[in-house]
Amino acid sequence: MRFHKHDPFLSEADMTPMIDVVFQLIAFFMVIINFEATQADERVKLPSSDLARPTKVKPDQELVLNIGFVRDEDGNPLDPEPFVFYAGDEKIRISDMAAKLNLEAEFFQRKNKVANDSIKTTVIIRADAEVPTGMIQELIKLCREAKFEKFHLKAKSEEP
């Protein structure tokens, strides 16, 4: 009967590179999820629609405008007129957005080195379900006056 000696030089696979790759993937997905969350504002409750669908092609440049109400703890609007939640915590009435939109237009024109005729940046409007349609139309009108041409309106798709 023969016994085989255990070879002390037998090596095992090093798992360190595999663990490094897994941690890098986790960090990557956490960053991606964080970027999507920065555009969503919890103060805006999107309307739902059967026709809502995600865009097929993500725009190269986008300006996200969140329109909603300042609410109390119960979810009731504190002010009957909606605000545009601009740059984080800044609340601006829709009628006062013209100056901010002109600044954004100037920024995108300088960034892209284009003339004053039109801006190819897509304006993504995330409006609360309770915001009157006329207010959204007023915001789109202000965006057009600032030379923005492309618009996407966000909504939740209804689950069957």
SVG drawing of the C-alpha trace seen along z (x, -y; Angstrom):
<svg xmlns="http://www.w3.org/2000/svg" viewBox="-54 -87 61 89">
<polyline fill="none" stroke="black" stroke-width="0.4" points="0.0,0.0 1.4,-3.3 0.9,-6.6 1.2,-9.8 3.1,-12.6 1.4,-16.0 3.3,-18.3 4.1,-21.5 4.7,-23.5 1.2,-22.9 -0.3,-26.4 -3.9,-27.6 -5.5,-30.3 -5.1,-33.8 -8.5,-35.3 -7.3,-38.8 -7.7,-40.1 -11.2,-38.6 -12.2,-40.3 -10.8,-43.6 -12.8,-43.4 -16.0,-42.6 -15.5,-45.6 -14.8,-47.9 -18.0,-46.7 -20.0,-47.4 -18.5,-50.9 -19.3,-51.5 -22.9,-50.6 -23.3,-52.6 -22.0,-55.7 -24.3,-55.1 -27.3,-54.7 -26.3,-57.9 -26.2,-59.9 -29.8,-58.8 -31.0,-59.8 -29.6,-63.3 -32.1,-64.0 -35.0,-62.6 -36.6,-64.9 -38.7,-63.2 -40.9,-66.3 -42.2,-65.6 -44.8,-62.9 -44.8,-62.0 -48.1,-61.3 -48.7,-57.7 -49.6,-56.8 -50.1,-53.7 -48.2,-55.4 -45.1,-56.4 -42.0,-54.7 -38.3,-55.3 -36.4,-57.2 -34.6,-54.9 -31.5,-57.2 -30.1,-59.1 -29.6,-62.7 -26.0,-63.9 -26.8,-67.0 -29.8,-67.5 -31.3,-70.1 -33.6,-68.5 -36.4,-70.8 -38.4,-69.4 -41.7,-71.1 -43.7,-70.4 -45.2,-71.7 -43.7,-72.4 -45.7,-70.0 -46.3,-69.5 -45.8,-66.2 -49.2,-64.9 -48.3,-65.5 -50.6,-68.5 -49.3,-71.5 -48.4,-74.5 -48.6,-76.9 -51.1,-76.6 -48.6,-77.7 -45.9,-75.1 -42.2,-75.8 -39.3,-74.7 -36.8,-73.0 -33.7,-74.4 -30.1,-73.4 -31.0,-71.3 -32.9,-73.3 -33.5,-76.6 -37.3,-77.1 -38.2,-79.4 -41.7,-80.3 -42.3,-79.4 -42.9,-83.0 -39.4,-83.9 -37.5,-81.1 -36.7,-83.2 -33.5,-84.6 -32.3,-81.2 -33.1,-79.6 -31.2,-82.4 -28.2,-81.7 -28.5,-77.9 -28.8,-78.7 -25.7,-80.9 -23.8,-78.2 -24.7,-75.5 -24.0,-77.9 -20.5,-78.6 -19.9,-74.9 -20.8,-73.8 -19.5,-76.9 -22.7,-77.4 -24.5,-80.5 -27.5,-82.0 -30.1,-80.5 -30.8,-77.2 -29.5,-74.9 -29.4,-71.2 -29.7,-70.4 -32.7,-68.4 -34.9,-69.9 -36.4,-67.1 -39.4,-68.3 -40.4,-66.2 -43.7,-67.7 -45.8,-66.7 -49.1,-65.0 -51.0,-67.9 -49.3,-70.7 -51.8,-72.3 -51.0,-71.7 -51.0,-75.4 -48.0,-75.9 -46.0,-73.3 -46.9,-75.0 -45.8,-78.3 -42.4,-76.7 -42.0,-75.3 -42.7,-78.7 -40.0,-80.2 -37.6,-77.5 -38.3,-78.2 -37.8,-81.9 -34.3,-81.0 -33.7,-79.0 -34.2,-75.5 -35.9,-73.2 -36.0,-69.6 -38.2,-68.6 -39.0,-65.3 -41.8,-65.0 -41.4,-62.4 -44.1,-60.1 -44.3,-56.8 -45.6,-53.9 -48.6,-52.1 -47.9,-48.5 -50.5,-46.0"/>
</svg>
